[in-house]
Amino acid sequence: MPNDVKNILIVGVGGQGTLLASKLLGKCFLEKGYDVKVGEVHGMSQRGGSVVTYVRYGLEVFSPIIDKGEADMIIAFEQLEAARWLPYLKKDGVLIINTQIINPMPVIMGVAAYPENIIEKLKEAGVKVIAIDALSFAQSCGSVKATNVVLLGVAAKELGLGADIWLESIAITVPQKTIKMNQDAFLLGYNSRHQ
């Protein structure tokens, strides 16, 4: 087990399941014997505002906070959130992005335009970018609410952790009637090929 602490940021907007994703991540790392700290920052989460969760794991973790340039991985549930939090990613970090676009309030009100070509610009930033249409994968499993678990599947593969521990965590974390759907969504992400 490595001594150094690893940092993962989960970013999205309210209602996308970022908090469940961080809970599942935390459980898996605890099962692997790591010390884990999880911190949540809620914006206007009930109104589609920005939500960020910090997940830190290692032999000994003292704080849940991740500063700029410290994240080993960012899991972004939406493109604009990926761009907003990019400064927190290490130079050799991994950025996993759901290709979904959710217009923030200024765009909805017509006072701003949604930036174009976000994923292409992020790739030019020199970090490893994995872009995936997690929403479509989730829909194929029966619910858009499984988008978060699809993204976790992609992250789990990148982290080099086997699927079994994740499937067990899903089974004890999500409502019983959604276990199979969430496990299927996870496996779709885990086994997916990316852009």
Secondary structure, DSSP 4 states (H G I P E B T S, - for coil): --SS-EEEEEEEETTS-HHHHHHHHHHHHHHTT-EEEEEEEESSGGGT-EEEEEEEEES--------TT-EEEEEESSHHHHHHHGGGEEEEEEEEEE------HHHHTTSS-PPS-HHHHHHHTTSEEEEE-HHHHHHHHT-GGGHHHHHHHHHHHHHT--HHHHHHHHHHHS-GGGHHHHHHHHHHHHT----
